[in-house]
Amino acid sequence: MAAGERGRDVVPWPSALSFRFGAHVGASTAALACANTYTSFSSTYLPTYLHAYLHRPP
């Protein structure tokens, strides 16, 4: 195999790989952030709301 062919073959791989890896990490980070936000929201706001709703004056 000629050096030119090998170079042409190999060049696209790192960029495609890093792009795919970056997209995967980005999606995972976004999913984790959403889960964290939802968890903190449901663990702080919902109990307060339920407590106020259940113990509202008649």
N, CA, C and O of each residue as an XYZ file, in Angstrom:
232
protein
N       0.854     -1.188      0.000
C       0.000      0.000      0.000
C       0.890      1.238      0.000
O       1.861      1.310      0.753
N       0.563      2.200     -0.834
C       1.376      3.413     -0.914
C       1.111      4.311      0.289
O       0.034      4.291      0.883
N       2.129      5.098      0.627
C       1.996      5.965      1.799
C       0.855      6.962      1.608
O       0.147      7.291      2.559
N       0.679      7.442      0.374
C      -0.390      8.405      0.117
C      -1.757      7.790      0.385
O      -2.625      8.415      0.994
N      -1.940      6.533     -0.088
C      -3.222      5.878      0.135
C      -3.473      5.665      1.619
O      -4.568      5.907      2.127
N      -2.429      5.204      2.302
C      -2.597      4.944      3.732
C      -2.975      6.243      4.449
O      -3.869      6.256      5.295
N      -2.283      7.337      4.102
C      -2.595      8.614      4.732
C      -4.030      9.037      4.450
O      -4.749      9.502      5.335
N      -4.427      8.861      3.186
C      -5.780      9.269      2.831
C      -6.802      8.397      3.550
O      -7.875      8.869      3.928
N      -6.465      7.118      3.737
C      -7.379      6.216      4.416
C      -7.530      6.566      5.891
O      -8.624      6.522      6.453
N      -6.397      6.916      6.502
C      -6.400      7.039      7.961
C      -6.903      8.400      8.427
O      -7.421      8.521      9.537
N      -6.756      9.427      7.587
C      -7.064     10.783      8.061
C      -8.505     10.941      8.560
O      -8.692     11.511      9.635
N      -9.534     10.470      7.843
C     -10.895     10.747      8.310
C     -11.241     10.069      9.638
O     -12.122     10.531     10.363
N     -10.543      8.968      9.953
C     -10.964      8.176     11.110
C     -10.928      8.928     12.430
O     -11.932      8.934     13.143
N      -9.803      9.570     12.793
C      -9.793     10.213     14.114
C     -10.881     11.268     14.260
O     -11.509     11.367     15.314
N     -11.110     12.058     13.212
C     -12.117     13.106     13.330
C     -13.509     12.494     13.479
O     -14.306     12.948     14.300
N     -13.802     11.460     12.681
C     -15.114     10.824     12.782
C     -15.284     10.171     14.148
O     -16.346     10.247     14.765
N     -14.210      9.525     14.607
C     -14.276      8.847     15.897
C     -14.475      9.849     17.019
O     -15.323      9.656     17.890
N     -13.687     10.925     16.999
C     -13.790     11.914     18.071
C     -15.144     12.614     18.017
O     -15.710     12.958     19.054
N     -15.662     12.825     16.808
C     -16.981     13.448     16.703
C     -18.046     12.544     17.314
O     -18.899     12.992     18.080
N     -17.976     11.246     16.953
C     -18.958     10.307     17.487
C     -18.832     10.205     18.999
O     -19.833     10.193     19.716
N     -17.579     10.131     19.485
C     -17.348     10.044     20.922
C     -17.844     11.307     21.615
O     -18.473     11.238     22.671
N     -17.559     12.458     21.016
C     -18.006     13.718     21.602
C     -19.524     13.806     21.646
O     -20.092     14.280     22.630
N     -20.183     13.353     20.584
C     -21.641     13.378     20.570
C     -22.200     12.453     21.647
O     -23.170     12.788     22.327
N     -21.573     11.280     21.795
C     -22.028     10.329     22.808
C     -21.872     10.925     24.197
O     -22.792     10.861     25.013
N     -20.697     11.511     24.469
C     -20.456     12.119     25.782
C     -21.410     13.283     26.005
O     -21.931     13.464     27.105
N     -21.637     14.069     24.962
C     -22.559     15.189     25.098
C     -23.970     14.722     25.424
O     -24.636     15.297     26.284
N     -24.427     13.674     24.735
C     -25.766     13.162     24.999
C     -25.861     12.596     26.413
O     -26.853     12.814     27.108
N     -24.822     11.867     26.837
C     -24.837     11.305     28.184
C     -24.850     12.413     29.229
O     -25.574     12.334     30.222
N     -24.046     13.445     29.000
C     -24.003     14.557     29.948
C     -25.355     15.252     30.018
O     -25.824     15.597     31.102
N     -25.978     15.455     28.870
C     -27.282     16.112     28.862
C     -28.318     15.261     29.594
O     -29.130     15.782     30.358
N     -28.286     13.948     29.354
C     -29.239     13.069     30.026
C     -29.027     13.092     31.532
O     -29.988     13.130     32.302
N     -27.754     13.068     31.953
C     -27.465     13.116     33.387
C     -27.925     14.437     33.984
O     -28.491     14.466     35.076
N     -27.685     15.522     33.274
C     -28.105     16.826     33.790
C     -29.621     16.883     33.934
O     -30.136     17.395     34.928
N     -30.328     16.362     32.952
C     -31.786     16.344     33.036
C     -32.244     15.487     34.208
O     -33.149     15.874     34.946
N     -31.623     14.325     34.381
C     -32.005     13.445     35.482
C     -31.723     14.110     36.822
O     -32.536     14.028     37.743
N     -30.568     14.772     36.933
C     -30.239     15.455     38.183
C     -31.234     16.572     38.471
O     -31.695     16.725     39.602
N     -31.559     17.346     37.450
C     -32.513     18.441     37.639
C     -33.865     17.892     38.065
O     -34.483     18.418     38.991
N     -34.330     16.841     37.400
C     -35.625     16.259     37.733
C     -35.618     15.692     39.145
O     -36.583     15.856     39.892
N     -34.518     15.018     39.512
C     -34.438     14.422     40.842
C     -34.463     15.499     41.916
O     -35.213     15.397     42.886
N     -33.643     16.531     41.743
C     -33.612     17.584     42.758
C     -34.951     18.314     42.795
O     -35.411     18.704     43.869
N     -35.579     18.501     41.638
C     -36.885     19.161     41.592
C     -37.924     18.336     42.337
O     -38.676     18.866     43.155
N     -37.966     17.036     42.053
C     -38.987     16.195     42.661
C     -38.715     15.963     44.138
O     -39.644     15.709     44.905
N     -37.434     16.049     44.554
C     -37.134     15.787     45.958
C     -37.265     17.044     46.806
O     -37.328     16.946     48.032
N     -37.308     18.231     46.187
C     -37.445     19.452     46.982
C     -38.828     20.068     46.810
O     -39.469     20.433     47.795
N     -39.293     20.185     45.577
C     -40.538     20.914     45.336
C     -41.761     20.051     45.610
O     -42.702     20.504     46.262
N     -41.763     18.816     45.120
C     -42.964     17.996     45.234
C     -43.366     17.702     46.675
O     -44.542     17.856     47.005
N     -42.448     17.286     47.554
C     -42.872     17.050     48.945
C     -43.449     18.308     49.589
O     -44.429     18.233     50.331
N     -42.846     19.462     49.309
C     -43.368     20.711     49.865
C     -44.776     20.975     49.353
O     -45.670     21.346     50.113
N     -44.959     20.777     48.046
C     -46.272     21.014     47.457
C     -47.303     20.037     48.022
O     -48.412     20.436     48.376
N     -46.935     18.760     48.105
C     -47.862     17.767     48.640
C     -48.198     18.066     50.090
O     -49.355     17.963     50.498
N     -47.193     18.435     50.866
C     -47.422     18.745     52.270
C     -48.393     19.921     52.401
O     -49.332     19.881     53.197
N     -48.153     20.959     51.613
C     -49.043     22.118     51.668
C     -50.443     21.739     51.198
O     -51.435     22.233     51.733
N     -50.525     20.866     50.201
C     -51.829     20.472     49.672
C     -52.586     19.620     50.686
O     -53.787     19.806     50.884
N     -51.888     18.690     51.326
C     -52.560     17.796     52.268
C     -52.943     18.520     53.553
O     -53.942     18.176     54.184
N     -52.163     19.509     53.939
C     -52.418     20.195     55.202
C     -53.023     21.577     54.982
O     -52.887     22.460     55.828
N     -53.685     21.763     53.855
C     -54.318     23.056     53.600
C     -55.509     23.225     54.549
O     -56.129     22.240     54.949
N     -55.816     24.429     54.896
C     -56.966     24.640     55.788
C     -58.263     24.245     55.092
O     -58.373     24.412     53.878
N     -59.206     23.750     55.793
C     -60.463     23.285     55.180
C     -61.291     24.444     54.606
O     -62.371     24.220     54.060
